[in-house]
Amino acid sequence: MTDLFDRAQKQEQENRDRDLANQLARRRIETPDQDAAGNRFCLNCGEQIASDRLAAAPDAVRCVPCQSWKENAGRHRHGV
């Protein structure tokens, strides 16, 4: 029984490691556009990302409307 538990625990850790690696890979792909002054621009619409958004989410690569759209589109795609 212990062997079964150990295998399940190992599989769960491998799944977590894989998911984390996938998240990090997606973040590297989504590098924000930034000008010389440090202003960051949305990957979708090209508008400047508001400073209050960046204060709340320093790694943001999209403005609030585009991020909301992306999240909602993902829910529809996954049937949520």
VOPAGU-2260 file (C-alpha; in pm, 1 decimal, decimal comma):
REM VOPAGU-2260
SITE   aa  ch    i         X         Y         Z
SITE  MET   A    0       0,0       0,0       0,0
SITE  THR   A    1     288,0     235,5      78,7
SITE  ASP   A    2     432,9     176,8    -267,1
SITE  LEU   A    3     103,3     282,0    -427,0
SITE  PHE   A    4      97,0     596,0    -213,0
SITE  ASP   A    5     457,8     678,1    -304,8
SITE  ARG   A    6     385,2     640,1    -676,9
SITE  ALA   A    7      77,1     860,9    -650,6
SITE  GLN   A    8     274,7    1123,1    -461,2
SITE  LYS   A    9     553,8    1112,5    -719,9
SITE  GLN   A   10     304,2    1146,7   -1006,5
SITE  GLU   A   11     138,5    1444,7    -837,0
SITE  GLN   A   12     476,4    1617,4    -792,7
SITE  GLU   A   13     565,1    1554,0   -1157,5
SITE  ASN   A   14     231,6    1706,1   -1263,3
SITE  ARG   A   15     294,5    2015,2   -1049,4
SITE  ASP   A   16     647,3    2051,9   -1186,9
SITE  ARG   A   17     520,7    2022,2   -1545,8
SITE  ASP   A   18     242,7    2276,9   -1485,9
SITE  LEU   A   19     488,6    2521,8   -1331,5
SITE  ALA   A   20     730,5    2480,0   -1622,7
SITE  ASN   A   21     445,3    2544,9   -1867,5
SITE  GLN   A   22     343,3    2860,7   -1680,4
SITE  LEU   A   23     699,9    2990,8   -1684,2
SITE  ALA   A   24     734,8    2915,2   -2055,9
SITE  ARG   A   25     414,2    3108,1   -2133,2
SITE  ARG   A   26     539,8    3405,0   -1932,1
SITE  ARG   A   27     866,7    3411,5   -2127,6
SITE  ILE   A   28     673,4    3412,6   -2455,0
SITE  GLU   A   29     454,2    3700,5   -2337,6
SITE  THR   A   30     719,1    3968,5   -2304,7
SITE  PRO   A   31     557,0    4312,2   -2289,4
SITE  ASP   A   32     636,2    4591,6   -2530,9
SITE  GLN   A   33     817,5    4866,3   -2343,7
SITE  ASP   A   34     962,0    5198,2   -2454,8
SITE  ALA   A   35    1283,8    5366,8   -2339,8
SITE  ALA   A   36    1094,1    5558,5   -2070,2
SITE  GLY   A   37     970,0    5233,6   -1916,4
SITE  ASN   A   38     610,5    5265,0   -2034,7
SITE  ARG   A   39     459,8    4923,1   -2099,1
SITE  PHE   A   40     213,8    4856,1   -2379,8
SITE  CYS   A   41     -60,6    4594,0   -2408,0
SITE  LEU   A   42      27,9    4293,3   -2623,4
SITE  ASN   A   43    -323,1    4289,4   -2771,0
SITE  CYS   A   44    -434,0    4646,9   -2837,2
SITE  GLY   A   45    -103,5    4835,0   -2811,5
SITE  GLU   A   46    -237,8    5090,0   -2563,2
SITE  GLN   A   47     -23,4    5189,8   -2267,1
SITE  ILE   A   48     -93,4    4977,7   -1959,0
SITE  ALA   A   49    -218,6    5200,2   -1676,7
SITE  SER   A   50      17,5    5261,1   -1385,8
SITE  ASP   A   51    -243,1    5144,9   -1131,5
SITE  ARG   A   52    -271,0    4814,0   -1320,1
SITE  LEU   A   53     107,3    4773,0   -1310,9
SITE  ALA   A   54     110,8    4859,8    -940,1
SITE  ALA   A   55    -145,0    4584,6    -876,1
SITE  ALA   A   56       7,7    4335,6   -1122,3
SITE  PRO   A   57     373,7    4424,8   -1192,0
SITE  ASP   A   58     412,2    4147,2   -1448,9
SITE  ALA   A   59     101,4    4247,2   -1649,4
SITE  VAL   A   60     140,5    4230,6   -2026,8
SITE  ARG   A   61    -216,8    4334,9   -2112,9
SITE  CYS   A   62    -445,5    4621,0   -2016,6
SITE  VAL   A   63    -745,1    4532,1   -1798,7
SITE  PRO   A   64   -1000,3    4507,5   -2084,5
SITE  CYS   A   65    -775,4    4284,2   -2296,6
SITE  GLN   A   66    -682,6    4062,9   -2000,6
SITE  SER   A   67   -1051,4    4025,3   -1911,2
SITE  TRP   A   68   -1129,8    3932,9   -2271,0
SITE  LYS   A   69    -846,6    3677,4   -2273,9
SITE  GLU   A   70    -964,9    3517,7   -1949,5
SITE  ASN   A   71   -1328,4    3504,8   -2063,5
SITE  ALA   A   72   -1229,9    3358,1   -2400,9
SITE  GLY   A   73   -1036,5    3088,9   -2216,9
SITE  ARG   A   74   -1340,8    2998,9   -2008,5
SITE  HIS   A   75   -1554,6    2959,4   -2319,2
SITE  ARG   A   76   -1288,3    2748,0   -2484,5
SITE  HIS   A   77   -1275,0    2514,9   -2185,6
SITE  GLY   A   78   -1653,0    2496,4   -2150,4
SITE  VAL   A   79   -1674,1    2686,3   -1821,5
